[in-house]
Amino acid sequence: EVQLVESGGGLVQPGGSLRLSCAASGFTFSDYNLDWVRQAPGRGLEWVGRTGSKANNYATEYAASVKGRFTISRDESKNSLFLQMHSLKTEDTAVYYCTRVQTYNDFSFDYWGQGTLVTVSS
Amino acid sequence: DIQMTQSPSSLSASVGDRVTITCRASQGIRNALAWYQQKAGKAPKRLIYAASSLQSGVPSRFSGSGSGTEFTLTISSLQPEDFATYYCLQYNTYPLTFGGGTKVEIK
């Protein structure tokens, strides 16, 4: 069974940093692109960025709103995905979801984690 | 960036009604369009991918159609468990973008 479990959310002051983790299981981790998607309270979904699979050379892509402040990485030995966030702003307050990108016949998100809440506030 | 315009933003419907939600892309995205259902406090769940392919385990009352710039999600006969918010996602081009959502409420 595919599972994605996020952790690391919490309260952080504006300008601060936070690192989110996503523990993956139930699939061959290195075969999949993995993305972060966020949702501000009461708002819609926003794509944050991607780390590619081994076949895609682990290439990363980011939304303009986080580029230069957020870094996505992965640890193949731990089947884990990370989101390092710096220079946090109040508008980064959101539930952050880890998602898996389907790799055959399609490239949308087929599995989501339960999300972890990040609150940026003084 | 590709803008996804989803309509309506909300609707009220009764059990048994046929419901249609539309997403329009600001430029062509072939069939790289998925539909997600989200219930309060939960992660989104994929219903449709590649514009018209039904996710395994999703009831057949859900269907998707379209290609290029206009896409539709149809629920043929609304059930009590379908009251939720629905989002479209384009994944043809970076950055990936979602529609603004459609909240389906009970009339």
Chai-1 contact restraints between the chains, C-beta under 6 A:
chainA,res_idxA,chainB,res_idxB,connection_type,confidence,min_distance_angstrom,max_distance_angstrom,comment,restraint_id
A,G44,B,F98,contact,1.0,0.0,6.0,A-B,restraint_1
A,G44,B,G100,contact,1.0,0.0,6.0,A-B,restraint_2
A,G44,B,G101,contact,1.0,0.0,6.0,A-B,restraint_3
A,L45,B,Y87,contact,1.0,0.0,6.0,A-B,restraint_4
A,L45,B,F98,contact,1.0,0.0,6.0,A-B,restraint_5
A,W47,B,P95,contact,1.0,0.0,6.0,A-B,restraint_6
A,W47,B,L96,contact,1.0,0.0,6.0,A-B,restraint_7
A,E61,B,Y94,contact,1.0,0.0,6.0,A-B,restraint_8
A,A63,B,P95,contact,1.0,0.0,6.0,A-B,restraint_9
A,Y97,B,A43,contact,1.0,0.0,6.0,A-B,restraint_10
A,D106,B,Y49,contact,1.0,0.0,6.0,A-B,restraint_11
A,D106,B,A50,contact,1.0,0.0,6.0,A-B,restraint_12
A,F107,B,Y91,contact,1.0,0.0,6.0,A-B,restraint_13
A,S108,B,A34,contact,1.0,0.0,6.0,A-B,restraint_14
A,S108,B,Y49,contact,1.0,0.0,6.0,A-B,restraint_15
A,S108,B,Y91,contact,1.0,0.0,6.0,A-B,restraint_16
A,D110,B,R46,contact,1.0,0.0,6.0,A-B,restraint_17
A,W112,B,A43,contact,1.0,0.0,6.0,A-B,restraint_18
A,W112,B,P44,contact,1.0,0.0,6.0,A-B,restraint_19
A,Q114,B,A43,contact,1.0,0.0,6.0,A-B,restraint_20
A,G115,B,A43,contact,1.0,0.0,6.0,A-B,restraint_21
